[in-house]
Structures are given as structure tokens and as C-alpha cells.
Amino acid sequence: MPPHPKRKHSKGRRDRRRAHDALTPQNLVACTNCGEKHLAHTVCPNCGHYDGREIIEIKKEEKG
């Protein structure tokens, strides 16, 4: 059998251990071309632009 702790760890000690477990929010920036929010340093999934240039050609679906 594995060893068991002799004493209970306090709530403060437990919480200090978990201090780095919090999720960090994603850094979203507005696209300079369309204004849509996207991750920084990535191509905009809405319009396909990055750093003022069109990198991916996005085809618009026409309803009709």
C-alpha cells in the first residue's frame, strides 16, 4: 500500500499550491481589415488578412 500523510495539509497550503492553476484569458485583438476579434499573431479567420496583407483567400457563400 502507498504511504499516507500523517497530518492534514491546511487550506492555506492547499490554496498556495493551486495559485498557479487559474486559467488566463486569451489575448484577442481587433483585425485591422474587418474589425473582427482574433488571436494575436494569427491570420484572421473571418477575412484571411494578417499584418495588412491577404494571406488566405476566404470565399463568401452566396445565398440564393
N, CA, C and O atoms as CSV, one atom per row, in Angstrom:
chain,resi,resn,atom,element,x,y,z
A,1,MET,N,N,0.832,-1.192,0.000
A,1,MET,CA,C,0.000,0.000,0.000
A,1,MET,C,C,0.871,1.247,0.000
A,1,MET,O,O,1.948,1.261,0.595
A,2,PRO,N,N,0.398,2.297,-0.672
A,2,PRO,CA,C,1.191,3.528,-0.692
A,2,PRO,C,C,1.125,4.224,0.660
A,2,PRO,O,O,0.180,4.028,1.423
A,3,PRO,N,N,2.135,5.039,0.950
A,3,PRO,CA,C,2.123,5.755,2.232
A,3,PRO,C,C,1.055,6.846,2.260
A,3,PRO,O,O,0.732,7.443,1.232
A,4,HIS,N,N,0.520,7.094,3.437
A,4,HIS,CA,C,-0.495,8.131,3.627
A,4,HIS,C,C,0.083,9.266,4.458
A,4,HIS,O,O,0.979,9.044,5.272
A,5,PRO,N,N,-0.420,10.481,4.260
A,5,PRO,CA,C,0.092,11.605,5.050
A,5,PRO,C,C,-0.286,11.457,6.527
A,5,PRO,O,O,-1.373,10.987,6.861
A,6,LYS,N,N,0.633,11.868,7.396
A,6,LYS,CA,C,0.354,11.793,8.830
A,6,LYS,C,C,-0.538,12.926,9.287
A,6,LYS,O,O,-1.346,12.754,10.200
A,7,ARG,N,N,-0.401,14.086,8.661
A,7,ARG,CA,C,-1.175,15.253,9.056
A,7,ARG,C,C,-1.896,15.841,7.850
A,7,ARG,O,O,-1.432,15.723,6.716
A,8,LYS,N,N,-3.016,16.464,8.104
A,8,LYS,CA,C,-3.794,17.127,7.050
A,8,LYS,C,C,-3.111,18.439,6.675
A,8,LYS,O,O,-2.702,19.201,7.550
A,9,HIS,N,N,-2.989,18.703,5.371
A,9,HIS,CA,C,-2.445,19.987,4.934
A,9,HIS,C,C,-3.499,21.058,5.132
A,9,HIS,O,O,-4.687,20.827,4.903
A,10,SER,N,N,-3.063,22.214,5.552
A,10,SER,CA,C,-4.005,23.299,5.824
A,10,SER,C,C,-4.595,23.845,4.527
A,10,SER,O,O,-4.057,23.622,3.442
A,11,LYS,N,N,-5.717,24.569,4.658
A,11,LYS,CA,C,-6.370,25.164,3.487
A,11,LYS,C,C,-5.459,26.186,2.817
A,11,LYS,O,O,-5.451,26.304,1.591
A,12,GLY,N,N,-4.693,26.921,3.615
A,12,GLY,CA,C,-3.779,27.910,3.058
A,12,GLY,C,C,-2.679,27.272,2.247
A,12,GLY,O,O,-2.300,27.780,1.192
A,13,ARG,N,N,-2.166,26.164,2.734
A,13,ARG,CA,C,-1.109,25.457,1.997
A,13,ARG,C,C,-1.668,24.872,0.705
A,13,ARG,O,O,-1.011,24.915,-0.335
A,14,ARG,N,N,-2.871,24.329,0.769
A,14,ARG,CA,C,-3.532,23.799,-0.423
A,14,ARG,C,C,-3.766,24.906,-1.446
A,14,ARG,O,O,-3.518,24.717,-2.637
A,15,ASP,N,N,-4.244,26.059,-0.983
A,15,ASP,CA,C,-4.552,27.160,-1.893
A,15,ASP,C,C,-3.291,27.770,-2.495
A,15,ASP,O,O,-3.301,28.197,-3.650
A,16,ARG,N,N,-2.212,27.816,-1.730
A,16,ARG,CA,C,-0.956,28.323,-2.288
A,16,ARG,C,C,-0.445,27.403,-3.391
A,16,ARG,O,O,0.133,27.875,-4.371
A,17,ARG,N,N,-0.649,26.114,-3.245
A,17,ARG,CA,C,-0.248,25.177,-4.282
A,17,ARG,C,C,-1.071,25.393,-5.549
A,17,ARG,O,O,-0.558,25.249,-6.659
A,18,ARG,N,N,-2.328,25.733,-5.385
A,18,ARG,CA,C,-3.226,25.924,-6.526
A,18,ARG,C,C,-3.203,27.344,-7.082
A,18,ARG,O,O,-4.003,27.665,-7.961
A,19,ALA,N,N,-2.322,28.189,-6.602
A,19,ALA,CA,C,-2.295,29.593,-7.010
A,19,ALA,C,C,-1.999,29.756,-8.500
A,19,ALA,O,O,-2.412,30.746,-9.104
A,20,HIS,N,N,-1.290,28.801,-9.098
A,20,HIS,CA,C,-0.892,28.924,-10.499
A,20,HIS,C,C,-1.812,28.152,-11.431
A,20,HIS,O,O,-1.540,28.078,-12.630
A,21,ASP,N,N,-2.883,27.579,-10.923
A,21,ASP,CA,C,-3.770,26.743,-11.722
A,21,ASP,C,C,-4.873,27.521,-12.433
A,21,ASP,O,O,-5.624,26.937,-13.214
A,22,ALA,N,N,-4.985,28.815,-12.184
A,22,ALA,CA,C,-6.070,29.595,-12.771
A,22,ALA,C,C,-5.872,29.735,-14.278
A,22,ALA,O,O,-4.742,29.822,-14.757
A,23,LEU,N,N,-6.975,29.757,-15.018
A,23,LEU,CA,C,-6.916,29.939,-16.463
A,23,LEU,C,C,-6.675,31.404,-16.790
A,23,LEU,O,O,-7.207,32.291,-16.124
A,24,THR,N,N,-5.873,31.656,-17.816
A,24,THR,CA,C,-5.636,33.033,-18.241
A,24,THR,C,C,-6.492,33.317,-19.467
A,24,THR,O,O,-6.635,32.448,-20.328
A,25,PRO,N,N,-7.067,34.517,-19.568
A,25,PRO,CA,C,-7.913,34.826,-20.728
A,25,PRO,C,C,-7.068,34.940,-21.998
A,25,PRO,O,O,-5.898,35.321,-21.953
A,26,GLN,N,N,-7.689,34.601,-23.133
A,26,GLN,CA,C,-6.979,34.696,-24.406
A,26,GLN,C,C,-6.816,36.153,-24.795
A,26,GLN,O,O,-7.687,36.981,-24.531
A,27,ASN,N,N,-5.682,36.459,-25.430
A,27,ASN,CA,C,-5.388,37.818,-25.840
A,27,ASN,C,C,-5.981,38.057,-27.233
A,27,ASN,O,O,-5.339,37.782,-28.247
A,28,LEU,N,N,-7.217,38.574,-27.265
A,28,LEU,CA,C,-7.883,38.835,-28.539
A,28,LEU,C,C,-7.616,40.271,-28.972
A,28,LEU,O,O,-7.635,41.190,-28.153
A,29,VAL,N,N,-7.368,40.453,-30.259
A,29,VAL,CA,C,-7.145,41.775,-30.830
A,29,VAL,C,C,-8.102,41.972,-31.998
A,29,VAL,O,O,-8.579,40.999,-32.583
A,30,ALA,N,N,-8.382,43.210,-32.335
A,30,ALA,CA,C,-9.271,43.506,-33.454
A,30,ALA,C,C,-8.483,43.447,-34.763
A,30,ALA,O,O,-7.357,43.939,-34.840
A,31,CYS,N,N,-9.075,42.851,-35.774
A,31,CYS,CA,C,-8.455,42.770,-37.099
A,31,CYS,C,C,-8.418,44.176,-37.706
A,31,CYS,O,O,-9.387,44.927,-37.597
A,32,THR,N,N,-7.307,44.525,-38.340
A,32,THR,CA,C,-7.177,45.855,-38.938
A,32,THR,C,C,-8.003,45.979,-40.209
A,32,THR,O,O,-8.309,47.088,-40.647
A,33,ASN,N,N,-8.369,44.838,-40.807
A,33,ASN,CA,C,-9.122,44.866,-42.054
A,33,ASN,C,C,-10.631,44.856,-41.804
A,33,ASN,O,O,-11.349,45.719,-42.310
A,34,CYS,N,N,-11.117,43.879,-41.021
A,34,CYS,CA,C,-12.567,43.733,-40.858
A,34,CYS,C,C,-13.053,44.098,-39.465
A,34,CYS,O,O,-14.257,44.271,-39.273
A,35,GLY,N,N,-12.167,44.222,-38.489
A,35,GLY,CA,C,-12.562,44.587,-37.139
A,35,GLY,C,C,-12.974,43.414,-36.273
A,35,GLY,O,O,-13.300,43.601,-35.101
A,36,GLU,N,N,-12.966,42.204,-36.825
A,36,GLU,CA,C,-13.334,41.003,-36.068
A,36,GLU,C,C,-12.240,40.670,-35.062
A,36,GLU,O,O,-11.059,40.867,-35.349
A,37,LYS,N,N,-12.618,40.166,-33.880
A,37,LYS,CA,C,-11.645,39.771,-32.865
A,37,LYS,C,C,-11.027,38.425,-33.236
A,37,LYS,O,O,-11.730,37.510,-33.667
A,38,HIS,N,N,-9.703,38.309,-33.064
A,38,HIS,CA,C,-8.993,37.055,-33.321
A,38,HIS,C,C,-7.769,36.993,-32.435
A,38,HIS,O,O,-7.393,37.996,-31.829
A,39,LEU,N,N,-7.141,35.831,-32.350
A,39,LEU,CA,C,-5.940,35.672,-31.546
A,39,LEU,C,C,-4.800,36.508,-32.123
A,39,LEU,O,O,-4.673,36.645,-33.340
A,40,ALA,N,N,-3.984,37.057,-31.251
A,40,ALA,CA,C,-2.852,37.869,-31.688
A,40,ALA,C,C,-1.842,37.008,-32.446
A,40,ALA,O,O,-1.664,35.833,-32.123
A,41,HIS,N,N,-1.190,37.577,-33.438
A,41,HIS,CA,C,-0.144,36.939,-34.242
A,41,HIS,C,C,-0.672,35.742,-35.030
A,41,HIS,O,O,0.077,34.801,-35.293
A,42,THR,N,N,-1.946,35.764,-35.407
A,42,THR,CA,C,-2.518,34.714,-36.243
A,42,THR,C,C,-3.333,35.358,-37.358
A,42,THR,O,O,-3.730,36.519,-37.257
A,43,VAL,N,N,-3.576,34.604,-38.409
A,43,VAL,CA,C,-4.382,35.085,-39.534
A,43,VAL,C,C,-5.829,35.205,-39.066
A,43,VAL,O,O,-6.314,34.347,-38.328
A,44,CYS,N,N,-6.514,36.253,-39.486
A,44,CYS,CA,C,-7.914,36.456,-39.127
A,44,CYS,C,C,-8.765,35.370,-39.800
A,44,CYS,O,O,-8.736,35.250,-41.025
A,45,PRO,N,N,-9.517,34.582,-39.030
A,45,PRO,CA,C,-10.329,33.530,-39.651
A,45,PRO,C,C,-11.523,34.082,-40.419
A,45,PRO,O,O,-12.112,33.365,-41.228
A,46,ASN,N,N,-11.895,35.339,-40.188
A,46,ASN,CA,C,-13.051,35.926,-40.861
A,46,ASN,C,C,-12.702,36.421,-42.271
A,46,ASN,O,O,-13.434,36.154,-43.224
A,47,CYS,N,N,-11.581,37.143,-42.399
A,47,CYS,CA,C,-11.256,37.733,-43.704
A,47,CYS,C,C,-9.948,37.204,-44.307
A,47,CYS,O,O,-9.691,37.440,-45.487
A,48,GLY,N,N,-9.119,36.500,-43.536
A,48,GLY,CA,C,-7.891,35.915,-44.068
A,48,GLY,C,C,-6.723,36.884,-44.160
A,48,GLY,O,O,-5.738,36.594,-44.839
A,49,HIS,N,N,-6.811,38.032,-43.489
A,49,HIS,CA,C,-5.729,39.015,-43.536
A,49,HIS,C,C,-4.810,38.862,-42.329
A,49,HIS,O,O,-5.240,38.454,-41.250
A,50,TYR,N,N,-3.530,39.199,-42.533
A,50,TYR,CA,C,-2.550,39.242,-41.456
A,50,TYR,C,C,-1.538,40.329,-41.781
A,50,TYR,O,O,-0.986,40.356,-42.881
A,51,ASP,N,N,-1.296,41.209,-40.848
A,51,ASP,CA,C,-0.310,42.281,-40.990
A,51,ASP,C,C,-0.586,43.143,-42.224
A,51,ASP,O,O,0.335,43.562,-42.925
A,52,GLY,N,N,-1.885,43.399,-42.474
A,52,GLY,CA,C,-2.271,44.275,-43.584
A,52,GLY,C,C,-2.272,43.624,-44.949
A,52,GLY,O,O,-2.518,44.301,-45.947
A,53,ARG,N,N,-2.002,42.321,-45.025
A,53,ARG,CA,C,-1.971,41.615,-46.307
A,53,ARG,C,C,-2.970,40.462,-46.284
A,53,ARG,O,O,-3.271,39.909,-45.226
A,54,GLU,N,N,-3.480,40.108,-47.464
A,54,GLU,CA,C,-4.368,38.957,-47.563
A,54,GLU,C,C,-3.519,37.701,-47.686
A,54,GLU,O,O,-2.785,37.533,-48.661
A,55,ILE,N,N,-3.618,36.827,-46.706
A,55,ILE,CA,C,-2.828,35.606,-46.679
A,55,ILE,C,C,-3.652,34.430,-47.205
A,55,ILE,O,O,-3.162,33.631,-48.002
A,56,ILE,N,N,-4.898,34.329,-46.757
A,56,ILE,CA,C,-5.794,33.251,-47.165
A,56,ILE,C,C,-6.992,33.862,-47.861
A,56,ILE,O,O,-7.605,34.803,-47.355
A,57,GLU,N,N,-7.324,33.320,-49.029
A,57,GLU,CA,C,-8.498,33.802,-49.744
A,57,GLU,C,C,-9.730,33.114,-49.161
A,57,GLU,O,O,-9.874,31.896,-49.266
A,58,ILE,N,N,-10.612,33.893,-48.550
A,58,ILE,CA,C,-11.840,33.377,-47.962
A,58,ILE,C,C,-12.967,33.562,-48.959
A,58,ILE,O,O,-13.239,34.673,-49.413
A,59,LYS,N,N,-13.627,32.441,-49.296
A,59,LYS,CA,C,-14.738,32.515,-50.234
A,59,LYS,C,C,-16.014,32.794,-49.467
A,59,LYS,O,O,-16.309,32.125,-48.476
A,60,LYS,N,N,-16.765,33.772,-49.918
A,60,LYS,CA,C,-18.046,34.127,-49.301
A,60,LYS,C,C,-19.143,33.263,-49.909
A,60,LYS,O,O,-19.233,33.140,-51.130
A,61,GLU,N,N,-19.974,32.668,-49.065
A,61,GLU,CA,C,-21.085,31.867,-49.553
A,61,GLU,C,C,-22.248,32.784,-49.897
A,61,GLU,O,O,-22.652,33.620,-49.088
A,62,GLU,N,N,-22.777,32.625,-51.088
A,62,GLU,CA,C,-23.903,33.442,-51.527
A,62,GLU,C,C,-25.197,32.655,-51.355
A,62,GLU,O,O,-25.298,31.503,-51.778
A,63,LYS,N,N,-26.169,33.283,-50.737
A,63,LYS,CA,C,-27.482,32.649,-50.567
A,63,LYS,C,C,-28.310,32.952,-51.802
A,63,LYS,O,O,-28.323,34.081,-52.294
A,64,GLY,N,N,-28.993,31.947,-52.292
A,64,GLY,CA,C,-29.781,32.252,-53.479
A,64,GLY,C,C,-30.487,31.134,-54.082
A,64,GLY,O,O,-31.174,31.309,-55.088
